[in-house]
Amino acid sequence: MNTVTLQLNDEEQSILARAAKIYDGDIPSMMKQLVFERLEDEFDLRIIADYEARERRGETEYYSAEQMWHMLGLDDVQRHI
């Protein structure tokens, strides 16, 4: 396992300690959670921006559920939609 070290002044340490209580954990756990949540949010935003760009260029297609079943070769499968 790797370790990341941060240098914090007393005020920063105090702020993070109080914030960690909101997350029911310690500072390292809270920071790890927040970093990964931020990365996930950034990834989602990039996917949305890519989709919106493709939509503006007219490069997106939409299919009904019935069309998808047909495209997947599942016309004869009993399903409940």
N, C-alpha and C positions, 0 to 999 in steps of 0.2 A: 504494500500500500504506500502511496506517495503522500507527502506532507507539504502543504503550502503555508508559509509563514507571512503574517502581516504585522507591520509595526503600527501601533495605534497610540495616540496620545491618550491622556486620562479621560478627556471629554468624549472622544470617539469610543473608547472602551465602555464608558458608562452608557452612552446611547445604545450601543449594540447589546449590552447586557439587558437593558430594559426592553429592547425590541425582541430579544430572544425569548423573554417571558411570554410574549404574545403568541409565539410559535410553540410554546410548551417544550422548549429544549434549551440547549446551550448555544453559544455563539457559533461554533463550527457547524453544528447541524443546521442552524438557521441559515447561515451563509451558503452552505451547500445547496439547501433547498431553494433559496432565492436565485442563486446563479443558474441552476438548471431550469427553474421556471422562466427566467429571462431568456435563456437560450431557446427554450421551446416557443416562447412568444415571438422571438425574432425569426425563427424558422417558419412559424405559421404566417407571419407578415410577408415573408418573401414568397411563400407559396401563393398567398392571396394576390400579391402584386403581379406575379407571373400569370396567374389566371386572368386578372383584369387586363393585362397587356394583350394576352391571346384573345380575350373577348373583344377588345377594341379592334383588333386586326381581323375579326371574323373567323378565327381559327377554332372556335369551340362548337361542339355538337351536343345535342340533347336527345335522349332516348326515353321512351316510356318503359315501364316495367315489362310490359308485354313484349316490346321490341328487344329488350335485353334478354329475356328468356329465350326468344327465338334466336338471337345472335349467339347465345351460349349452347344452342342445340338442345334446349330443355323444354321444347313445346309440349312433349307428352308427359312431363313430370307433373304429378298432382301437387298443387300448391295452394296456399291460402294467403291471398293478398288483401 
